[in-house]
Amino acid sequence: MAAPWRSALVRSLEANKQLPVAKFMQLATVRPDGRPSVRTVVFRGFHNESDLITFTTDTRTYKVEDIKQHPWAQICWYFPETREQFRLGGNLEIIGEDHPDNSLLVARQEAWDSMSTNGRTWFAWPASGRVREQDSAEFEKPVPDRGEKALPSFALAIMDVDSVDYVRLPDFRAGYSCDVGSDGSRSWTQQELNP
């Protein structure tokens, strides 16, 4: 059974799909020194039609270091056409080439195969955010095609959402929180909030 906030998010994605920015989410993490860090990531869908949010990342980025230290994060998503905002909090898992779960490795490869050539190219470049070398040949390395094994620098990130703050301007706001039972069962509560 889908979480109660998911249908609102799917409607928002559909209503805003003509805007390229509708796929862009702001991801906030906590750096190892305790300071916040935020950046834009691209929504890649729900993992296996579940409530798990996915995006891709480079294993060499600072965000992956952040997540290893502090896996709790928050995504903020604003849809300009419908004036809606979703803030989704939860635990992030990074699925790299050495992940022990084979089904998640399959999902990682599927994410690689679904990306454009330009998107895959970034993973062949030198590590993002590091000092740039003068040798431009580092940016001309060949990139595996769809169907070929994903580069080691490529990872699938999966957020297990446990809280959602949903605002529809000008007059609606709801909070959703998830309780996980000792048997792993999940139950969601919804509460209307002041906008």
Contacts in CASP RR format, 6 or more apart in sequence:
PFRMAT RR
TARGET T0000
AUTHOR 0000-0000-0000
METHOD contacts of the structure
MODEL  1
MAAPWRSALVRSLEANKQLPVAKFMQLATVRPDGRPSVRTVVFRGFHNES
DLITFTTDTRTYKVEDIKQHPWAQICWYFPETREQFRLGGNLEIIGEDHP
DNSLLVARQEAWDSMSTNGRTWFAWPASGRVREQDSAEFEKPVPDRGEKA
LPSFALAIMDVDSVDYVRLPDFRAGYSCDVGSDGSRSWTQQELNP
2 51 0 8 1.000
3 51 0 8 1.000
3 161 0 8 1.000
3 164 0 8 1.000
3 176 0 8 1.000
3 178 0 8 1.000
3 186 0 8 1.000
3 188 0 8 1.000
4 176 0 8 1.000
4 188 0 8 1.000
4 190 0 8 1.000
5 86 0 8 1.000
5 88 0 8 1.000
5 161 0 8 1.000
5 164 0 8 1.000
5 166 0 8 1.000
5 174 0 8 1.000
5 176 0 8 1.000
5 188 0 8 1.000
5 190 0 8 1.000
6 46 0 8 1.000
6 51 0 8 1.000
8 84 0 8 1.000
8 86 0 8 1.000
8 166 0 8 1.000
9 77 0 8 1.000
9 86 0 8 1.000
12 22 0 8 1.000
12 77 0 8 1.000
12 79 0 8 1.000
12 82 0 8 1.000
12 84 0 8 1.000
12 86 0 8 1.000
13 22 0 8 1.000
13 43 0 8 1.000
13 79 0 8 1.000
15 79 0 8 1.000
15 81 0 8 1.000
15 82 0 8 1.000
16 22 0 8 1.000
16 79 0 8 1.000
16 80 0 8 1.000
16 81 0 8 1.000
16 82 0 8 1.000
18 81 0 8 1.000
19 80 0 8 1.000
19 81 0 8 1.000
21 80 0 8 1.000
22 79 0 8 1.000
22 81 0 8 1.000
23 42 0 8 1.000
23 43 0 8 1.000
24 40 0 8 1.000
24 41 0 8 1.000
24 42 0 8 1.000
24 43 0 8 1.000
25 40 0 8 1.000
25 41 0 8 1.000
25 42 0 8 1.000
25 43 0 8 1.000
25 55 0 8 1.000
25 75 0 8 1.000
25 76 0 8 1.000
25 77 0 8 1.000
26 38 0 8 1.000
26 39 0 8 1.000
26 40 0 8 1.000
26 41 0 8 1.000
26 75 0 8 1.000
26 76 0 8 1.000
26 77 0 8 1.000
27 38 0 8 1.000
27 39 0 8 1.000
27 40 0 8 1.000
27 41 0 8 1.000
27 55 0 8 1.000
27 63 0 8 1.000
27 73 0 8 1.000
27 74 0 8 1.000
27 75 0 8 1.000
28 36 0 8 1.000
28 37 0 8 1.000
28 38 0 8 1.000
28 73 0 8 1.000
28 74 0 8 1.000
28 75 0 8 1.000
28 76 0 8 1.000
29 36 0 8 1.000
29 37 0 8 1.000
29 38 0 8 1.000
29 63 0 8 1.000
29 66 0 8 1.000
29 67 0 8 1.000
29 70 0 8 1.000
29 73 0 8 1.000
29 92 0 8 1.000
30 36 0 8 1.000
30 37 0 8 1.000
30 66 0 8 1.000
30 69 0 8 1.000
30 70 0 8 1.000
30 72 0 8 1.000
30 73 0 8 1.000
31 37 0 8 1.000
31 62 0 8 1.000
31 65 0 8 1.000
31 66 0 8 1.000
31 69 0 8 1.000
32 65 0 8 1.000
32 66 0 8 1.000
32 69 0 8 1.000
32 70 0 8 1.000
34 70 0 8 1.000
37 62 0 8 1.000
37 63 0 8 1.000
37 66 0 8 1.000
39 63 0 8 1.000
41 55 0 8 1.000
41 56 0 8 1.000
41 57 0 8 1.000
41 75 0 8 1.000
41 157 0 8 1.000
42 55 0 8 1.000
42 56 0 8 1.000
43 53 0 8 1.000
43 54 0 8 1.000
43 55 0 8 1.000
43 77 0 8 1.000
44 54 0 8 1.000
44 55 0 8 1.000
44 56 0 8 1.000
44 111 0 8 1.000
44 114 0 8 1.000
44 156 0 8 1.000
45 53 0 8 1.000
45 54 0 8 1.000
46 52 0 8 1.000
46 53 0 8 1.000
46 54 0 8 1.000
47 53 0 8 1.000
47 54 0 8 1.000
47 107 0 8 1.000
47 158 0 8 1.000
48 107 0 8 1.000
51 161 0 8 1.000
52 158 0 8 1.000
52 159 0 8 1.000
52 160 0 8 1.000
52 161 0 8 1.000
53 75 0 8 1.000
53 88 0 8 1.000
53 158 0 8 1.000
53 159 0 8 1.000
53 161 0 8 1.000
54 107 0 8 1.000
54 111 0 8 1.000
54 156 0 8 1.000
54 157 0 8 1.000
54 158 0 8 1.000
54 159 0 8 1.000
55 157 0 8 1.000
56 111 0 8 1.000
56 112 0 8 1.000
56 115 0 8 1.000
56 154 0 8 1.000
56 155 0 8 1.000
56 156 0 8 1.000
56 157 0 8 1.000
57 63 0 8 1.000
57 64 0 8 1.000
57 94 0 8 1.000
57 155 0 8 1.000
57 157 0 8 1.000
58 64 0 8 1.000
58 122 0 8 1.000
58 123 0 8 1.000
58 127 0 8 1.000
58 128 0 8 1.000
58 153 0 8 1.000
58 154 0 8 1.000
58 155 0 8 1.000
59 94 0 8 1.000
59 96 0 8 1.000
59 152 0 8 1.000
59 153 0 8 1.000
59 154 0 8 1.000
59 155 0 8 1.000
60 127 0 8 1.000
60 128 0 8 1.000
60 153 0 8 1.000
61 127 0 8 1.000
61 128 0 8 1.000
61 129 0 8 1.000
62 129 0 8 1.000
64 94 0 8 1.000
64 155 0 8 1.000
66 73 0 8 1.000
67 73 0 8 1.000
67 92 0 8 1.000
67 94 0 8 1.000
67 157 0 8 1.000
68 94 0 8 1.000
71 91 0 8 1.000
71 92 0 8 1.000
71 93 0 8 1.000
72 89 0 8 1.000
72 90 0 8 1.000
72 91 0 8 1.000
72 92 0 8 1.000
73 89 0 8 1.000
73 90 0 8 1.000
73 91 0 8 1.000
73 92 0 8 1.000
73 159 0 8 1.000
74 87 0 8 1.000
74 88 0 8 1.000
74 89 0 8 1.000
74 90 0 8 1.000
75 86 0 8 1.000
75 87 0 8 1.000
75 88 0 8 1.000
75 89 0 8 1.000
75 159 0 8 1.000
76 85 0 8 1.000
76 86 0 8 1.000
76 87 0 8 1.000
77 85 0 8 1.000
77 86 0 8 1.000
77 87 0 8 1.000
77 88 0 8 1.000
78 84 0 8 1.000
78 85 0 8 1.000
79 85 0 8 1.000
82 168 0 8 1.000
83 168 0 8 1.000
83 169 0 8 1.000
83 170 0 8 1.000
84 166 0 8 1.000
84 167 0 8 1.000
84 168 0 8 1.000
84 169 0 8 1.000
85 165 0 8 1.000
85 166 0 8 1.000
85 167 0 8 1.000
85 169 0 8 1.000
86 164 0 8 1.000
86 165 0 8 1.000
86 166 0 8 1.000
87 164 0 8 1.000
87 165 0 8 1.000
87 166 0 8 1.000
88 159 0 8 1.000
88 161 0 8 1.000
88 163 0 8 1.000
88 164 0 8 1.000
89 159 0 8 1.000
89 161 0 8 1.000
89 162 0 8 1.000
89 163 0 8 1.000
89 164 0 8 1.000
90 159 0 8 1.000
90 160 0 8 1.000
90 161 0 8 1.000
90 162 0 8 1.000
90 163 0 8 1.000
91 159 0 8 1.000
91 160 0 8 1.000
91 162 0 8 1.000
92 157 0 8 1.000
92 158 0 8 1.000
92 159 0 8 1.000
92 160 0 8 1.000
93 157 0 8 1.000
93 158 0 8 1.000
93 160 0 8 1.000
94 155 0 8 1.000
94 156 0 8 1.000
94 157 0 8 1.000
95 101 0 8 1.000
95 104 0 8 1.000
95 105 0 8 1.000
95 107 0 8 1.000
95 108 0 8 1.000
95 155 0 8 1.000
95 156 0 8 1.000
95 157 0 8 1.000
95 158 0 8 1.000
96 105 0 8 1.000
96 108 0 8 1.000
96 152 0 8 1.000
96 154 0 8 1.000
96 155 0 8 1.000
96 156 0 8 1.000
97 105 0 8 1.000
97 108 0 8 1.000
97 150 0 8 1.000
97 152 0 8 1.000
97 154 0 8 1.000
97 155 0 8 1.000
99 105 0 8 1.000
99 108 0 8 1.000
104 156 0 8 1.000
104 158 0 8 1.000
107 156 0 8 1.000
108 150 0 8 1.000
108 154 0 8 1.000
108 155 0 8 1.000
108 156 0 8 1.000
109 147 0 8 1.000
109 149 0 8 1.000
109 150 0 8 1.000
111 156 0 8 1.000
112 120 0 8 1.000
112 146 0 8 1.000
112 147 0 8 1.000
112 150 0 8 1.000
112 154 0 8 1.000
113 146 0 8 1.000
113 147 0 8 1.000
114 146 0 8 1.000
115 146 0 8 1.000
117 143 0 8 1.000
117 145 0 8 1.000
120 143 0 8 1.000
120 144 0 8 1.000
120 151 0 8 1.000
120 154 0 8 1.000
121 143 0 8 1.000
122 128 0 8 1.000
123 143 0 8 1.000
123 150 0 8 1.000
123 151 0 8 1.000
123 153 0 8 1.000
123 154 0 8 1.000
124 141 0 8 1.000
124 142 0 8 1.000
124 143 0 8 1.000
124 151 0 8 1.000
124 153 0 8 1.000
125 138 0 8 1.000
125 139 0 8 1.000
125 141 0 8 1.000
126 132 0 8 1.000
126 133 0 8 1.000
126 138 0 8 1.000
126 139 0 8 1.000
127 153 0 8 1.000
143 151 0 8 1.000
144 150 0 8 1.000
144 151 0 8 1.000
161 178 0 8 1.000
162 177 0 8 1.000
162 178 0 8 1.000
162 180 0 8 1.000
163 175 0 8 1.000
163 176 0 8 1.000
163 177 0 8 1.000
163 178 0 8 1.000
164 175 0 8 1.000
164 176 0 8 1.000
165 173 0 8 1.000
165 174 0 8 1.000
165 175 0 8 1.000
165 176 0 8 1.000
165 193 0 8 1.000
166 173 0 8 1.000
166 174 0 8 1.000
166 175 0 8 1.000
166 176 0 8 1.000
167 173 0 8 1.000
167 195 0 8 1.000
169 195 0 8 1.000
170 195 0 8 1.000
171 195 0 8 1.000
172 192 0 8 1.000
172 195 0 8 1.000
173 192 0 8 1.000
173 193 0 8 1.000
173 194 0 8 1.000
173 195 0 8 1.000
174 190 0 8 1.000
174 191 0 8 1.000
174 192 0 8 1.000
174 193 0 8 1.000
175 190 0 8 1.000
175 191 0 8 1.000
175 192 0 8 1.000
175 193 0 8 1.000
176 188 0 8 1.000
176 189 0 8 1.000
176 190 0 8 1.000
176 191 0 8 1.000
177 188 0 8 1.000
177 189 0 8 1.000
178 186 0 8 1.000
178 187 0 8 1.000
178 188 0 8 1.000
179 186 0 8 1.000
179 187 0 8 1.000
179 188 0 8 1.000
179 189 0 8 1.000
180 186 0 8 1.000
181 187 0 8 1.000
END
